[in-house]
Amino acid sequence: MNSKSTLWQSLEAQAQDSQQSRIDTLFDENPQRFNQYSIRINNLLLDYSKNLISDQTMQLLLDLAKSSEVELWREKMFSGEKINVTEQRAVLHTALRSMGAGSKVYVDSTNIMDEVSFELKKMENLTKSVHAGEWKGYSGKPIKDIVNIGIGGSNLGPQMVTEALSKYQMNDINVHYISNVDSQQIAQVLRPLNPEQVLFIVSSKTFTTKETLTNAKTARNWLLAYSFDESSVDKHFVAVTANQEAAIDFGIAPQNIYHMWDWVGGRFSLWSAIGLPIALHIGFDNFVELLKGARDMDNHFRTTPLETNAPVILALVGIWNNTFMGSQAQAILPYNQCLHMFSAYLQQAEMESNGKSVNREGEHIPYHTGGTIWGQLGINGQHAFYQFLHQGTSIVPADFIAAVENPTAAKGHQEYLMANLFAQTQALMTGISEEQVREELNAKSLPQEAIDKLAAHKVHQGNRPSNTILMDKVSPRNLGALIALYEHKIFVQGIIWEICSFDQWGVELGKQLANNLLPQLDAANEVEAQDSSTMGLIGFYKDMRKNIKKAP
Ligand SMILES: O=P(O)(O)OC[C@H]1O[C@](O)(CO)[C@@H](O)[C@@H]1O
């Protein structure tokens, strides 16, 4: 995106003008604003009317999308062109949920749809055999607990979905997740489990991720400490990876390896066999529903004109708030317990994708790209960080997400929850002026002096933007659609910012340095000369560690 273009300058001028206007006034001026600025796709509604946007703003943003050739890039993605330019890879998570339907997608002259169907069938077989009690552990007992070992995309997506769809759990199969190399987590997860009935899934696209391999080794030793039999590994370990050789070297039986491909990004991989723990938790048919929900959104994204295309609009409004209006953060606020991990999941999806500062050609870009994604359950946040959202000096646009139906029927809860969601979006928009504050305090017959002291503290400036996404319920189908909505939003933003959303070079340096430092933490080894802070920290750690080890 050329920041010197006339279009860009028009958007900057538009942003300057908009700083003088108010969202609530735009509602007063146009009773049709909600209808005009909301999109419904099946049972999902996106309301983006509470943003500081006008018809003119939207027109300019849509022009921006067109001049960035979003439609062309969208086709490139769906048809398997190598749009991950720094790694020379196709980006085809959409193919994983297109459910065959006779379609063909080629990567390097191979129709990948055959492989996708094959792996899906393998997943179905495993899921059904575990659910039927046919997959037995080393002592002949059926599997009761699944332990997924993986990190980043090999953890967050599956865990988020497992949590969100816990009410669809089948056959009392429990799924647990281990991601942290801090051994407290694995110790805690394994403590109550019976090794005879556990199936481990070692989930790693590369099969080189140290955290995962360290945990997998510990899990294997734990199993062997009970089974005393190397061959028990075949009954208790499967792997999901694009690196078959490394999985075999680790000791996973070839028939227990579920394949993924280099054209699936880790953070977009829950639709592949990385989603195995999901299928094992909710059953294969529900997993297919999840895929279908994403496919519904793919179809909407691929075929709907930009003007009414939900992922495109969500992306454009995000770019407006971030790049042009200067907000560098985005809060994700679900008002539904099931979605308690959704913001953590999106944090990786968005920040690893769009936290970049050079364009596809490697040139520095002079504008803001992806900002901080943060949040947690909205109602809890109200009693924690909403103070900052309402009265802090930074403006943080927020996405409110909720479902109409609640799986539990406790009286009064759902209405109270939703009333709060609606109220928060309103409060962020309208705020409360000093005049209104003074009126309220006067009505309480407070002395004038007290009113003068308090008034400024109670003012909410308002004019803070938000989107609201509602669905009828958190079902596999709706969740699939919701995730795909954000995936495509991320894609569109990356195209407009001209960055490569599908690599993650920014995580490499830290890994490299950790590998260099690791031997220096050994008591027998010297700490190499380097910056005094790092040397000081390692020195402190090693001294303390020595003392702790000596303690009885
Ligand atoms: O699945 P893998 O290869 O173990 O990688 C795990 C995660 O690590 C990252 O590469 C970042 O370090 C993520 O992109 C990825 O999801």
The ligand as an ORCA input file, in Angstrom:
! r2SCAN-3c Opt
* xyz 0 1
  O       4.124    -27.131     15.385
  P       5.529    -26.733     15.667
  O       6.428    -26.922     14.492
  O       6.055    -27.453     16.878
  O       5.561    -25.203     15.976
  C       4.869    -24.659     17.058
  C       4.758    -23.171     16.966
  O       6.051    -22.585     16.954
  C       6.073    -21.477     16.069
  O       6.821    -21.837     14.963
  C       6.690    -20.277     16.722
  O       7.860    -20.601     17.348
  C       4.631    -21.249     15.694
  O       4.473    -20.614     14.507
  C       4.104    -22.647     15.722
  O       2.714    -22.677     15.776
*
